[in-house]
């Protein structure tokens, strides 16, 4: 089911910059105040994973794209991960809008290697994500 919320073109241009430019490390997306479209809330070049986690609020839903870097068999690898962050403490109505709007954003972002869903910080912890992306290879 779709919420009818659109995806702002800036979402795609920010994603292309992350994917092709390799300067952006992550993007945080949210629904705008009018609940009419998904917008990029923040882009960051910081490779500090804890800083990324700090940008996921404890009581609000967010989507994020993170260029996850890790080592496997002595070689550096990258996977672009799509995060759906819907914390347990978020309002029910917000979670429903968030869930029904996710596909519009997710479909517009071509090149996602892994999808991570989190309702608390343990599900998006570095070790959890590392386990998920390294199994995919």
N, C-alpha and C positions, 0 to 999 in steps of 0.2 A: 504494500500500500504506500502511496506517495502522499506527501503533505502538501504538494503544490508549491513549495518554496523553491525559488530559483537559485542558480549558482552564479554569483557575480563573476564576470570575466577575469577579474584580478586574481581569483582563486587559481585559475589555470595558468596565468602568466607567472605567478609566484612559484607554482609547481614546476613549470618548464625551467625557470631559473635554478631551482634546486637540482633538477634532473640533469640539465645540460651545462649550466654555469658552474656547478660544483663549488660555489661560494656559500650558498645557503645550506645550513645543516638541518634546520627544521622549520616547519610552518605550523602555526596554531590557527584553526578555523573555528568560527562560531556563527550562530544565527544573529542577524542584526536586531536592533532594538524593536523595530517594527514587525519582526517575524515574517519578512517578505523574501529575504534571500540569505544565502550563506556567504560570508565574507572572510577574507584572511585577517586575523586579529593581530598576529605577530609573525615576523620572520626573524631568524637568528642565524648567525654564522658560528655561534659558540658550539664547540664539540663536547661541552660538559654535559653529560647525560643527566646529572642531578639538577642542573639549571633547567633542562627540558622538563623534567618531572615537576619542578617548581612552578612551571607555567600551566600545569593542569590543576585547576582549582578543585578544592575539596567538596564543593557543593554545587558545581555547575558542569554541564555537559560540554565537551569539546571534541573536535576531530583534530587530528594532527598527522603530518607526514614527517617522518624522520629518516634521514640518510644514515642508516645503521652500519657502522664499520666494525669489523671483527676479523680475527685471524683463524684460518683453518688450514691445517697441514702446512704451516709455516708461511702461508701467503695471505696478504691482506685482501679482504673481500668487502663489498658493500652491498647492502640490500635496502631498497626503499620500502619502508614499512608504513602502513596506514593504521592509525590508532583511532578507535572509537572509545572515548572516555565518557562513561556514564556512571559517576560515583553513586554509591548507595544513598548518600545524603542529598542528592539532587531532588528537586520537586518532581512528582509523578508526571504532571502535565509537560514539563520540560523534557523529561526522558521520552515520553511518547512522541513529541514533536521531533526530537533528536533522532529517534529510531526510524521514523517514517521519512525523514529527510536525508538519511545517510546515503542511500543508493544514488541519488542525484549527484552528489559530490563524488562518491566513489567511482561511478561510471565515467565521469569526466576526466579522471586522473589516470592516464594510460602509462603503465610501467611500474605499477606497484608489485613488489615481490612477495610481501607477507602482510597479513592483516591481524592486528592485535586488538582484542576487546578487553577493556579494563573497567572494573567497578570499584577496585581499591588498588592502592599502590603496589601491593605484592604482585598483581597480575601484569603490571607494566614495569616491574623492576628489571634492571639491566640483565640479570641472570636469566630471568624468564624469557625475555625477548631473544637473548643470545641462544638459548636452548631451541626456541622455535625457528629462528632463521637458519641456524647451522644444521638442523635436521633436514631442511629443504634441499640441501646440496647433495 
